[in-house]
Amino acid sequence: MEKIIDINKLVRPNVLALKAYSSARDEYTSIGSKMIFLDANENPNETGVNRYPDPQQRKLKAKLSEIKNISTKNILLGNGSDEVLDLIYRAFCEPALDNVITLPPTYGMYNVLAGINNIESREVLLTEDFEPNIEGIFKKVDNNTKLIFLCSPNNPTGNSFSRDKITEILEKFEGLVVLDEAYIDFSEQVSWIEELDKYPNLIITQTLSKAYGMAGIRLGICYASEEIITILNKIKPPYNVNELTQNRAHYRLQNISEVNSEIADIVYERGVLSKALLEVKFIEKIYRSDANFVLVKVDDALKRYDQLLDKGVVIRNRTNQPLCENTLRLTVGTKEENLKLIKVLKSLD
């Protein structure tokens, strides 16, 4: 049964009443026209980037729509996922009044953005097996809880959350559930994009930084109901995704077979790496991963981190995160990089 929710009751009143800025390219949208453009105070000399980019990224959204089988009306693009997350905070959370729920250990920017926007972040630790603590979450929820953040597959643990638990949260919670699927392409789990029609309180964020190998262009993606996308469009900067990013992303998306091949290679190497790590004497546990990294528990994380640095290998020490004492996060590299990592690990005293 489809969930019913009044999104307008969740939006900040000032945002609901806001009249969005209308840019020159919002008012005249014809693409490929031979018109003389004298409307946007641009430099008329052709440089390849002297014109403002499409503020709605229509060409790029059309390609994503084709790949993901979802309407362009359900897509918002941002300058990295962090901008998308910030827009969600600013649209739905009243500073110094509302609160959100986060589930450590998880992506640190949820809390950073809460602090920037003066929103209380209520933390509910994952269970020992890195699953959402449903009872704990709903003990922290009150009338001013606007967002629950779920990262699945989760960073830094690497596991995907139980679909039953995500479903329970979506069905019980009267606010918005932000599901961060930055690593979904490396998982056997199916994306929740297919469930958007069923859950109007679901917001999904994805990125081209991981599986698509485009961290440098900064492109984040939001999939949600048309209602939510319309609200976010009201407050996003008019030209938030630049022309170079749009063009490079569109080119990459035209080569999906190449992307899928790279994903398959990374998943294969993840398996090879995980198996090889079993032979490293000071690694006490290797956590199952649905992402492009592997979390391992070691005897002394700081010592091993420093030793690896001395050998020219940079990894991430996650021991400062809850439930992650003495853990290291190892990104899956190329075959050659992974072999070097294993060789170095086995050489350490």
Residue frames relative to the residue before (quaternion, step in Angstrom):
aa qw qx qy qz dx dy dz
M 1.0000 0.0000 0.0000 0.0000 0.00 0.00 0.00
E 0.4513 -0.7123 0.4722 0.2569 3.57 -0.84 1.01
K 0.4340 -0.6992 0.5102 0.2500 3.55 -0.94 0.94
I 0.2375 -0.7559 0.5952 0.1339 3.57 -1.06 0.81
I 0.1360 0.7860 -0.5918 0.1160 3.58 -0.83 0.98
D 0.3385 -0.7286 0.5616 0.1980 3.56 -1.04 0.84
I 0.3050 -0.7906 0.5062 0.1605 3.56 -0.15 1.32
N 0.6176 0.5829 -0.3511 0.3944 3.60 0.98 -0.78
K 0.6361 0.5279 -0.3317 0.4545 3.59 1.15 -0.54
L 0.6721 0.4873 -0.2909 0.4756 3.57 1.25 -0.36
V 0.5945 0.5867 -0.3559 0.4190 3.58 1.22 -0.46
R 0.5378 -0.5892 0.4850 0.3583 3.57 -1.10 0.65
P 0.5589 -0.6465 0.3947 0.3374 3.64 -0.82 0.93
N 0.6646 0.5040 -0.3213 0.4484 3.61 0.95 -0.79
V 0.6401 0.5060 -0.3216 0.4804 3.58 1.13 -0.65
L 0.6227 0.5476 -0.3330 0.4487 3.56 1.03 -0.80
A 0.7287 0.4252 -0.2266 0.4866 3.57 1.04 -0.83
L 0.5088 0.6997 -0.3921 0.3127 3.55 1.28 -0.31
K 0.2548 -0.7083 0.6338 0.1781 3.53 -1.12 0.76
A 0.4021 -0.7529 0.4690 0.2267 3.56 -0.51 1.20
Y 0.5492 -0.5918 0.4784 0.3453 3.55 -1.20 0.61
S 0.2012 -0.7717 0.5942 0.1046 3.56 -0.96 0.90
S 0.2270 -0.7967 0.5498 0.1066 3.56 -0.46 1.24
A 0.6999 -0.4508 0.3406 0.4370 3.55 -1.29 0.21
R 0.7200 0.4389 -0.2576 0.4719 3.58 0.93 -0.84
D 0.5500 0.5481 -0.4101 0.4784 3.58 1.27 -0.07
E 0.7120 0.4714 -0.2526 0.4551 3.56 1.00 -0.85
Y 0.7658 0.1257 -0.1100 0.6210 3.60 1.16 -0.52
T 0.0737 -0.8767 0.4741 -0.0334 3.52 -0.23 1.33
S 0.4045 0.7327 -0.4797 0.2635 3.60 1.20 -0.07
I 0.1970 -0.7859 0.5792 0.0899 3.57 -0.84 1.02
G 0.8033 0.2426 -0.1995 0.5061 3.57 -0.92 0.89
S 0.4000 0.7291 -0.4656 0.3026 3.57 1.26 0.30
K 0.3794 -0.7082 0.5470 0.2350 3.56 -1.23 0.55
M 0.3098 0.7612 -0.5058 0.2622 3.54 1.23 0.46
I 0.4343 -0.6328 0.5603 0.3114 3.55 -1.29 0.36
F 0.2200 -0.8138 0.5276 0.1048 3.58 -0.47 1.19
L 0.1110 0.7866 -0.5928 0.1328 3.54 -0.46 1.28
D 0.5013 0.7066 -0.3688 0.3367 3.56 1.22 0.48
A 0.7727 0.3988 -0.1872 0.4570 3.62 1.11 -0.51
N 0.4532 -0.7120 0.4350 0.3139 3.59 1.24 0.28
E 0.3197 0.7470 -0.5098 0.2825 3.55 1.04 0.86
N 0.5451 -0.5470 0.5027 0.3886 3.55 -1.30 0.26
P 0.3682 -0.7775 0.4612 0.2174 3.64 -0.60 1.06
N 0.5692 0.6134 -0.3828 0.3913 3.61 1.20 -0.30
E 0.4452 -0.7408 0.4466 0.2313 3.54 -0.69 1.17
T 0.0193 0.7917 -0.6087 0.0479 3.55 -0.75 1.13
G 0.5699 -0.5607 0.3934 0.4540 3.56 1.28 -0.27
V 0.7905 0.1371 -0.0799 0.5916 3.55 1.23 -0.52
N 0.3693 0.7514 -0.4827 0.2569 3.61 1.11 0.51
R 0.6646 0.4567 -0.2996 0.5099 3.59 1.28 -0.21
Y 0.5597 -0.5901 0.4581 0.3588 3.56 -1.16 0.58
P 0.4904 -0.6580 0.4738 0.3194 3.61 -1.05 0.64
D 0.6396 -0.4836 0.4167 0.4282 3.55 -1.31 0.22
P 0.3744 -0.7667 0.4706 0.2250 3.63 -0.49 1.12
Q 0.7328 0.3817 -0.2310 0.5138 3.58 1.21 -0.40
Q 0.3592 -0.7832 0.4592 0.2163 3.58 1.31 0.22
R 0.0564 0.8759 -0.4777 0.0372 3.57 1.03 0.86
K 0.6701 0.5068 -0.3056 0.4480 3.58 0.86 -0.94
L 0.6784 0.4913 -0.2798 0.4691 3.55 0.96 -0.92
K 0.6493 0.5081 -0.3142 0.4706 3.58 0.99 -0.82
A 0.6153 0.5507 -0.3463 0.4452 3.58 1.03 -0.74
K 0.6556 0.5012 -0.3068 0.4742 3.58 1.02 -0.81
L 0.6511 0.4987 -0.3115 0.4800 3.59 0.97 -0.84
S 0.6117 0.5603 -0.3338 0.4477 3.56 1.05 -0.80
E 0.6586 0.5100 -0.2871 0.4731 3.55 1.01 -0.89
I 0.6987 0.4797 -0.2700 0.4569 3.58 0.90 -0.94
K 0.7745 0.3651 -0.1706 0.4876 3.57 0.89 -0.98
N 0.3481 -0.7604 0.4793 0.2662 3.57 1.29 -0.15
I 0.5446 0.5677 -0.4093 0.4621 3.53 0.85 1.07
S 0.5720 -0.6153 0.4155 0.3487 3.59 -1.06 0.70
T 0.5564 -0.5940 0.4610 0.3536 3.58 -1.14 0.62
K 0.5836 0.5897 -0.3662 0.4215 3.60 1.19 -0.46
N 0.6871 0.4539 -0.2700 0.4990 3.57 1.29 -0.29
I 0.6475 0.5208 -0.2982 0.4696 3.59 1.30 0.23
L 0.0018 -0.7467 0.6651 0.0084 3.54 -1.08 0.85
L 0.1937 -0.7823 0.5827 0.1048 3.58 -0.98 0.85
G 0.0886 -0.8157 0.5713 0.0196 3.55 -1.06 0.76
N 0.5886 -0.5391 0.4663 0.3813 3.52 -1.37 0.20
G 0.7733 -0.1543 0.0413 0.6136 3.52 0.45 1.32
S 0.6245 -0.5458 0.3997 0.3902 3.58 -1.24 0.40
D 0.5748 0.6038 -0.3854 0.3955 3.58 1.13 -0.56
E 0.6350 0.5008 -0.3436 0.4774 3.61 1.02 -0.66
V 0.6208 0.5413 -0.3369 0.4562 3.57 1.00 -0.82
L 0.6690 0.4973 -0.2949 0.4670 3.59 0.89 -0.94
D 0.6463 0.5196 -0.3148 0.4617 3.58 1.00 -0.82
L 0.6321 0.5269 -0.3288 0.4635 3.59 1.01 -0.78
I 0.6291 0.5327 -0.3330 0.4579 3.59 1.02 -0.78
Y 0.6279 0.5221 -0.3251 0.4769 3.58 0.97 -0.85
R 0.7288 0.4697 -0.2551 0.4281 3.57 0.73 -1.08
A 0.6608 0.5114 -0.3057 0.4564 3.56 1.13 -0.59
F 0.8351 0.2874 -0.0945 0.4595 3.56 0.88 -0.94
C 0.7404 0.4151 -0.2286 0.4766 3.62 1.14 -0.43
E 0.3073 -0.7487 0.5639 0.1642 3.57 -0.74 1.10
P 0.4615 -0.7022 0.4616 0.2845 3.62 -0.63 1.08
A 0.8499 0.1490 -0.1475 0.4834 3.54 -1.16 0.83
L 0.6973 0.4230 -0.2793 0.5068 3.61 1.22 0.26
D 0.7838 0.3336 -0.1695 0.4957 3.58 0.68 -1.10
N 0.2010 -0.7669 0.5957 0.1284 3.54 -1.32 0.26
V 0.2289 -0.7393 0.6151 0.1508 3.56 -1.35 0.32
I 0.3471 -0.7079 0.5740 0.2214 3.54 -1.33 0.34
T 0.0239 -0.7738 0.6329 0.0099 3.57 -0.93 0.95
L 0.3071 -0.7836 0.5264 0.1204 3.56 -1.16 0.67
P 0.1139 -0.8196 0.5591 0.0522 3.61 0.17 1.22
P 0.5463 -0.1847 -0.8160 -0.0397 1.49 -2.18 1.25
T 0.1449 0.7921 -0.5765 0.1384 3.56 -0.85 0.95
Y 0.7546 -0.3689 0.2742 0.4683 3.57 -1.31 -0.12
G 0.4523 -0.7627 0.4059 0.2215 3.57 -0.61 1.19
M 0.5916 0.6150 -0.3767 0.3604 3.60 1.13 -0.50
Y 0.5143 0.6222 -0.4428 0.3902 3.62 1.15 -0.34
N 0.7098 0.4460 -0.2521 0.4835 3.57 0.92 -0.94
V 0.6127 0.5476 -0.3501 0.4497 3.58 1.03 -0.74
L 0.6846 0.4758 -0.2814 0.4752 3.58 0.90 -0.92
A 0.5856 0.5507 -0.3686 0.4668 3.58 1.12 -0.60
G 0.6702 0.4988 -0.2946 0.4639 3.57 0.94 -0.90
I 0.6413 0.5285 -0.3223 0.4533 3.59 0.94 -0.85
N 0.7562 0.3806 -0.1918 0.4965 3.57 1.00 -0.87
N 0.4320 -0.7301 0.4328 0.3051 3.58 1.34 0.20
I 0.4236 0.6681 -0.4763 0.3839 3.53 0.93 1.05
E 0.4507 -0.6807 0.5026 0.2843 3.59 -0.90 0.87
S 0.1567 -0.7649 0.6184 0.0895 3.57 -0.93 0.94
R 0.1585 -0.7888 0.5910 0.0577 3.55 -0.63 1.17
E 0.2143 -0.8187 0.5260 0.0850 3.54 -0.47 1.22
V 0.0437 -0.7575 0.6513 0.0077 3.54 -1.04 0.91
L 0.3825 -0.7555 0.4810 0.2271 3.58 -0.39 1.21
L 0.5129 -0.5850 0.5265 0.3429 3.53 -1.20 0.59
T 0.5760 -0.5568 0.4522 0.3920 3.56 -1.25 0.30
E 0.7184 -0.4434 0.3107 0.4367 3.58 -1.26 0.14
D 0.7128 0.3907 -0.2536 0.5244 3.60 1.16 -0.52
F 0.5437 -0.6813 0.3554 0.3374 3.56 1.28 0.60
E 0.4695 0.6259 -0.4788 0.3981 3.58 0.91 0.96
P 0.6093 -0.5491 0.4077 0.4013 3.63 -1.16 0.45
N 0.3313 -0.7139 0.5866 0.1911 3.56 -1.03 0.89
I 0.2822 -0.8178 0.4771 0.1545 3.56 0.10 1.33
E 0.6679 0.4976 -0.3047 0.4621 3.58 0.83 -0.96
G 0.6710 0.5060 -0.2971 0.4532 3.58 0.92 -0.90
I 0.6216 0.5526 -0.3349 0.4428 3.57 1.03 -0.80
F 0.7581 0.4084 -0.2330 0.4518 3.55 0.70 -1.05
K 0.5344 0.5732 -0.4152 0.4620 3.58 1.28 -0.11
K 0.7026 0.4543 -0.2568 0.4838 3.59 1.15 -0.64
V 0.5779 0.6025 -0.3760 0.4020 3.62 1.21 -0.35
D 0.0544 0.7672 -0.6389 0.0166 3.56 -1.07 0.82
N 0.7729 -0.3752 0.2414 0.4512 3.60 -1.28 -0.15
N 0.7161 0.4223 -0.2518 0.4955 3.59 1.22 -0.36
T 0.4655 0.6471 -0.4653 0.3849 3.58 1.23 0.32
K 0.1471 -0.8402 0.5204 0.0397 3.56 -0.42 1.23
L 0.8224 0.1429 -0.0274 0.5500 3.59 0.99 -0.82
I 0.0946 -0.7202 0.6793 0.1046 3.52 -1.27 0.60
F 0.2214 -0.7896 0.5632 0.1014 3.58 -0.77 1.07
L 0.0166 -0.7710 0.6361 -0.0240 3.54 -0.87 1.07
C 0.1180 -0.7782 0.6141 0.0590 3.58 -0.86 0.94
S 0.2028 0.7935 -0.5379 0.1999 3.57 -0.34 1.25
P 0.3883 -0.2639 -0.8275 0.3078 1.55 -1.08 2.31
N 0.4592 -0.7383 0.4430 0.2186 3.51 -0.97 0.96
N 0.2256 -0.7267 0.6343 0.1362 3.52 -1.23 0.66
P 0.5980 -0.1909 -0.7777 0.0327 1.72 -1.58 1.96
T 0.4956 0.7135 -0.4181 0.2654 3.62 1.19 -0.09
G 0.4081 -0.7591 0.4266 0.2743 3.60 1.16 -0.55
N 0.6313 0.5649 -0.3390 0.4092 3.60 1.18 -0.32
S 0.4081 -0.6517 0.5729 0.2840 3.53 -1.30 0.43
F 0.4607 -0.6754 0.4983 0.2885 3.57 -1.01 0.77
S 0.6180 -0.5347 0.4359 0.3770 3.54 -1.25 0.52
R 0.4738 -0.6774 0.4808 0.2925 3.60 -0.85 0.94
D 0.6058 0.5614 -0.3553 0.4377 3.57 1.07 -0.66
K 0.6692 0.4907 -0.3046 0.4675 3.57 0.97 -0.81
I 0.6358 0.5082 -0.3317 0.4770 3.60 0.98 -0.77
T 0.6325 0.5341 -0.3210 0.4600 3.57 0.99 -0.85
E 0.6542 0.5219 -0.3119 0.4499 3.58 0.91 -0.90
I 0.6493 0.5039 -0.3150 0.4746 3.57 0.98 -0.82
L 0.6587 0.5158 -0.3080 0.4530 3.59 0.90 -0.92
E 0.7137 0.4648 -0.2637 0.4529 3.57 0.92 -0.86
K 0.7175 0.4543 -0.2547 0.4626 3.59 1.02 -0.75
F 0.7056 0.4931 -0.2692 0.4320 3.58 0.98 -0.85
E 0.3122 -0.7722 0.5313 0.1547 3.57 -0.92 0.96
G 0.6080 0.5063 -0.3632 0.4921 3.56 1.31 0.09
L 0.6692 -0.4889 0.3779 0.4129 3.55 -1.25 -0.51
V 0.2304 -0.7480 0.6088 0.1295 3.55 -1.06 0.84
V 0.1594 -0.7843 0.5967 0.0588 3.56 -0.62 1.19
L 0.0901 -0.8122 0.5763 -0.0018 3.55 -0.43 1.29
D 0.2093 -0.7977 0.5612 0.0697 3.55 -0.43 1.29
E 0.0383 -0.8205 0.5692 -0.0368 3.55 -0.45 1.28
A 0.0951 0.8392 -0.5286 0.0857 3.58 0.96 0.83
Y 0.7837 0.3241 -0.1520 0.5076 3.60 1.06 -0.77
I 0.3206 0.8057 -0.4648 0.1789 3.60 1.25 0.14
D 0.6244 0.5796 -0.3457 0.3932 3.61 1.04 -0.68
F 0.6779 0.4743 -0.2888 0.4817 3.58 1.21 -0.41
S 0.6393 0.5470 -0.2966 0.4519 3.56 1.32 -0.10
E 0.4814 -0.6312 0.5191 0.3167 3.55 -1.26 0.45
Q 0.5145 0.6399 -0.4137 0.3933 3.58 1.27 -0.24
V 0.4355 -0.6778 0.5296 0.2654 3.56 -1.14 0.68
S 0.5344 -0.6278 0.4587 0.3316 3.58 -1.02 0.79
W 0.4956 -0.6640 0.4842 0.2810 3.55 -1.18 0.66
I 0.3519 0.7375 -0.5015 0.2841 3.61 1.24 0.12
E 0.6349 0.5594 -0.3212 0.4252 3.56 1.06 -0.77
E 0.7029 0.4699 -0.2563 0.4685 3.59 1.23 -0.42
L 0.3856 0.7606 -0.4661 0.2355 3.61 1.24 0.00
D 0.6524 0.5188 -0.3227 0.4484 3.60 0.98 -0.76
K 0.6693 0.5092 -0.2865 0.4589 3.56 1.13 -0.64
Y 0.7975 0.2122 -0.0876 0.5579 3.57 1.07 -0.78
P 0.2065 -0.8169 0.5277 0.1073 3.63 -0.08 1.25
N 0.6476 0.4994 -0.3242 0.4755 3.61 1.26 -0.18
L 0.5471 0.6191 -0.3888 0.4076 3.59 1.29 0.21
I 0.0403 -0.7519 0.6579 0.0095 3.54 -1.00 0.97
I 0.1254 -0.7962 0.5900 0.0473 3.58 -0.80 1.02
T 0.1077 -0.7761 0.6173 0.0711 3.56 -0.93 0.88
Q 0.0140 -0.7664 0.6421 -0.0080 3.52 -1.09 0.85
T 0.2361 -0.7816 0.5672 0.1081 3.57 -1.26 0.10
L 0.3916 -0.6783 0.5562 0.2780 3.54 -1.28 0.33
S 0.4768 0.7211 -0.4048 0.2979 3.60 1.30 -0.01
K 0.7396 0.4333 -0.2298 0.4610 3.58 1.03 -0.73
A 0.8189 0.2580 -0.1373 0.4940 3.59 0.00 -1.30
Y 0.7169 0.4498 -0.2572 0.4665 3.59 1.05 -0.72
G 0.4104 -0.7642 0.4326 0.2458 3.58 1.28 0.04
M 0.5691 0.6131 -0.3653 0.4084 3.58 1.07 0.69
A 0.1097 0.8325 -0.5331 0.1039 3.58 0.99 0.84
G 0.6658 0.5567 -0.2983 0.3972 3.58 1.05 -0.78
I 0.6834 0.4867 -0.3132 0.4449 3.62 1.11 -0.43
R 0.3000 -0.7947 0.4769 0.2257 3.61 1.30 -0.27
L 0.3675 0.6986 -0.5414 0.2895 3.56 0.14 1.28
G 0.0604 -0.7859 0.6152 -0.0124 3.52 -0.67 1.22
I 0.2188 -0.7860 0.5720 0.0846 3.54 -1.13 0.70
C 0.1111 -0.7691 0.6274 0.0503 3.53 -1.07 0.85
Y 0.0873 -0.7639 0.6384 0.0366 3.55 -0.96 0.97
A 0.2168 0.7667 -0.5727 0.1927 3.57 -0.75 1.04
S 0.7098 -0.4050 0.3302 0.4724 3.56 -1.29 -0.07
E 0.6349 -0.5271 0.3949 0.4038 3.57 -1.19 0.45
E 0.5985 0.5782 -0.3441 0.4349 3.58 1.10 -0.75
I 0.6990 0.4621 -0.2687 0.4750 3.57 0.83 -1.02
I 0.6431 0.5228 -0.3256 0.4551 3.60 0.94 -0.85
T 0.6285 0.5355 -0.3314 0.4565 3.60 1.00 -0.78
I 0.6511 0.5116 -0.3089 0.4679 3.58 0.99 -0.84
L 0.6788 0.4886 -0.2936 0.4629 3.59 0.88 -0.92
N 0.6254 0.5440 -0.3322 0.4500 3.58 1.07 -0.70
K 0.5860 0.5947 -0.3632 0.4136 3.58 1.15 -0.57
I 0.8032 0.3197 -0.1399 0.4828 3.56 0.99 -0.80
K 0.5083 0.6383 -0.4487 0.3644 3.61 1.17 -0.08
P 0.5696 -0.5598 0.4512 0.3983 3.62 -1.12 0.50
P 0.6143 -0.6222 0.3380 0.3482 3.61 -0.96 0.85
Y 0.7979 0.1528 -0.0781 0.5778 3.61 0.97 -0.78
N 0.0933 0.8730 -0.4746 0.0625 3.56 0.85 0.99
V 0.7374 0.3021 -0.2096 0.5666 3.62 1.18 -0.39
N 0.3365 -0.8035 0.4554 0.1837 3.56 -0.34 1.24
E 0.7008 -0.4993 0.3297 0.3884 3.55 -1.31 0.40
L 0.6510 0.5254 -0.3195 0.4451 3.58 0.95 -0.86
T 0.6482 0.5122 -0.3050 0.4738 3.57 1.00 -0.84
Q 0.6547 0.5186 -0.3163 0.4498 3.58 0.89 -0.93
N 0.6924 0.4868 -0.2836 0.4507 3.58 0.85 -0.96
R 0.6754 0.4941 -0.2983 0.4591 3.57 0.92 -0.93
A 0.6475 0.5146 -0.3167 0.4643 3.58 1.01 -0.82
H 0.6513 0.5147 -0.3191 0.4572 3.58 0.93 -0.88
Y 0.6351 0.5273 -0.3260 0.4607 3.59 0.97 -0.80
R 0.6634 0.5052 -0.2998 0.4634 3.58 0.93 -0.91
L 0.6765 0.5072 -0.2892 0.4487 3.58 0.97 -0.88
Q 0.6040 0.5453 -0.3567 0.4588 3.57 1.23 -0.29
N 0.7099 0.3986 -0.2296 0.5333 3.56 1.32 -0.22
I 0.0569 0.8559 -0.5102 0.0623 3.56 0.92 0.97
S 0.6135 0.5543 -0.3636 0.4292 3.61 1.00 -0.68
E 0.6352 0.5166 -0.3160 0.4794 3.57 1.10 -0.74
V 0.6333 0.5260 -0.3183 0.4701 3.57 1.01 -0.86
N 0.6750 0.5003 -0.2954 0.4547 3.58 0.86 -0.96
S 0.6217 0.5340 -0.3343 0.4653 3.57 1.09 -0.69
E 0.6550 0.5061 -0.3035 0.4720 3.57 0.99 -0.85
I 0.6249 0.5312 -0.3328 0.4653 3.58 1.02 -0.82
A 0.6534 0.5182 -0.3088 0.4574 3.59 0.91 -0.93
D 0.6364 0.5257 -0.3207 0.4644 3.59 1.03 -0.79
I 0.6672 0.5019 -0.3010 0.4608 3.58 0.93 -0.91
V 0.6469 0.5087 -0.3169 0.4714 3.59 0.96 -0.85
Y 0.6398 0.5133 -0.3224 0.4725 3.59 0.99 -0.81
E 0.6792 0.4871 -0.2865 0.4683 3.58 0.90 -0.95
R 0.5785 0.5705 -0.3691 0.4513 3.58 1.14 -0.61
G 0.6647 0.4991 -0.2960 0.4707 3.57 0.98 -0.84
V 0.6434 0.5163 -0.3103 0.4724 3.58 0.99 -0.87
L 0.6624 0.5110 -0.2976 0.4600 3.55 0.94 -0.95
S 0.6591 0.5213 -0.3118 0.4435 3.59 0.87 -0.96
K 0.6591 0.5012 -0.3045 0.4708 3.58 1.00 -0.82
A 0.6674 0.5044 -0.3014 0.4575 3.59 0.96 -0.87
L 0.6158 0.5729 -0.3429 0.4184 3.58 1.08 -0.70
L 0.5431 0.6249 -0.3926 0.4005 3.58 1.21 -0.43
E 0.6941 0.4882 -0.2635 0.4589 3.56 1.18 -0.57
V 0.5478 0.5912 -0.4028 0.4338 3.60 1.30 0.05
K 0.4575 -0.7669 0.3805 0.2402 3.56 -0.40 1.30
F 0.7505 0.4089 -0.2396 0.4606 3.62 0.96 -0.74
I 0.5327 0.5855 -0.4302 0.4339 3.62 1.23 0.13
E 0.2428 -0.8190 0.5119 0.0910 3.55 -0.57 1.22
K 0.8049 -0.0035 0.0179 0.5931 3.59 1.13 -0.56
I 0.1594 -0.7503 0.6345 0.0953 3.54 -1.12 0.77
Y 0.2718 -0.7930 0.5256 0.1449 3.56 -0.50 1.17
R 0.5255 -0.6289 0.4691 0.3290 3.57 -1.05 0.79
S 0.1213 -0.8250 0.5514 0.0262 3.57 -0.89 0.92
D 0.1757 -0.7424 0.6382 0.1036 3.52 -1.18 0.79
A 0.6089 0.5522 -0.3312 0.4633 3.57 1.29 0.26
N 0.5948 -0.5558 0.4210 0.4000 3.59 -1.24 -0.30
F 0.6628 0.4002 -0.3163 0.5482 3.54 1.10 0.78
V 0.2518 -0.7397 0.6021 0.1640 3.54 -1.33 0.29
L 0.2462 -0.7480 0.6001 0.1407 3.57 -0.93 0.94
V 0.0268 -0.8015 0.5972 -0.0111 3.56 -0.86 0.98
K 0.3234 -0.7081 0.5932 0.2054 3.54 -1.20 0.65
V 0.0845 -0.8120 0.5775 0.0051 3.55 -0.82 1.04
D 0.6808 -0.4942 0.3478 0.4138 3.56 -1.30 0.09
D 0.7899 -0.0303 0.0704 0.6085 3.59 1.00 -0.85
A 0.2969 -0.8152 0.4705 0.1610 3.58 -0.04 1.32
L 0.6710 0.5018 -0.3158 0.4453 3.60 0.87 -0.88
K 0.6402 0.5241 -0.3180 0.4630 3.57 0.97 -0.87
R 0.7080 0.4608 -0.2705 0.4618 3.58 0.79 -1.00
Y 0.6010 0.5541 -0.3487 0.4584 3.59 1.09 -0.69
D 0.6826 0.4819 -0.2822 0.4714 3.58 0.88 -0.96
Q 0.6342 0.5313 -0.3316 0.4533 3.59 1.01 -0.79
L 0.6584 0.5071 -0.3058 0.4647 3.56 0.97 -0.85
L 0.6187 0.5384 -0.3391 0.4608 3.58 1.03 -0.78
D 0.6522 0.5256 -0.3067 0.4520 3.56 0.96 -0.89
K 0.7060 0.4314 -0.2476 0.5041 3.57 1.18 -0.58
G 0.5959 -0.6221 0.3425 0.3749 3.57 1.29 0.19
V 0.6018 0.5325 -0.3658 0.4695 3.59 1.21 0.45
V 0.1668 -0.7981 0.5756 0.0623 3.58 -0.70 1.12
I 0.0424 0.7681 -0.6362 0.0587 3.56 -0.74 1.12
R 0.4958 -0.6575 0.4726 0.3140 3.63 -1.22 -0.14
N 0.2772 -0.7399 0.5929 0.1552 3.56 -0.86 1.00
R 0.0958 -0.8329 0.5449 0.0137 3.61 -0.49 1.18
T 0.3350 0.7977 -0.4570 0.2063 3.58 1.27 0.23
N 0.6305 0.5474 -0.3380 0.4342 3.60 1.21 -0.40
Q 0.6038 0.5591 -0.3651 0.4353 3.61 1.24 -0.08
P 0.6062 -0.5686 0.4031 0.3831 3.61 -1.08 0.63
L 0.8364 0.1706 -0.1695 0.4926 3.56 -1.10 0.83
C 0.6819 0.4927 -0.2720 0.4671 3.59 1.28 0.09
E 0.1971 0.8090 -0.5320 0.1538 3.58 1.09 0.60
N 0.8521 0.0341 -0.0821 0.5157 3.55 -0.95 1.03
T 0.4723 0.6406 -0.4789 0.3704 3.55 0.85 0.97
L 0.1772 -0.7453 0.6354 0.0970 3.51 -1.27 0.65
R 0.2436 -0.7567 0.5875 0.1514 3.57 -1.06 0.78
L 0.1219 -0.8127 0.5698 0.0077 3.54 -0.64 1.20
T 0.2929 -0.7501 0.5680 0.1700 3.58 -0.57 1.14
V 0.4522 -0.6656 0.5195 0.2876 3.57 -1.04 0.78
G 0.1735 -0.8030 0.5660 0.0687 3.57 -0.64 1.14
T 0.7162 -0.3280 0.3192 0.5268 3.54 -1.17 -0.62
K 0.6978 -0.4416 0.3377 0.4517 3.58 -1.27 0.20
E 0.6739 0.5032 -0.2895 0.4571 3.56 0.94 -0.93
E 0.6587 0.5032 -0.3083 0.4667 3.59 0.96 -0.83
N 0.6562 0.5121 -0.3110 0.4587 3.58 0.98 -0.81
L 0.6322 0.5243 -0.3297 0.4655 3.57 1.04 -0.77
K 0.6431 0.5128 -0.3190 0.4710 3.56 1.03 -0.82
L 0.6251 0.5443 -0.3311 0.4510 3.58 0.99 -0.88
I 0.6862 0.4855 -0.2877 0.4590 3.57 0.82 -0.98
K 0.6362 0.5322 -0.3227 0.4559 3.57 1.00 -0.85
V 0.6622 0.4966 -0.2992 0.4747 3.57 0.97 -0.90
L 0.6530 0.5264 -0.3209 0.4399 3.60 0.87 -0.93
K 0.6881 0.4827 -0.2807 0.4634 3.58 0.93 -0.89
S 0.6589 0.5205 -0.3128 0.4439 3.60 1.16 -0.46
L 0.5820 0.6233 -0.3660 0.3724 3.61 1.22 -0.40
D 0.3961 -0.7087 0.5385 0.2256 3.55 -1.09 0.82
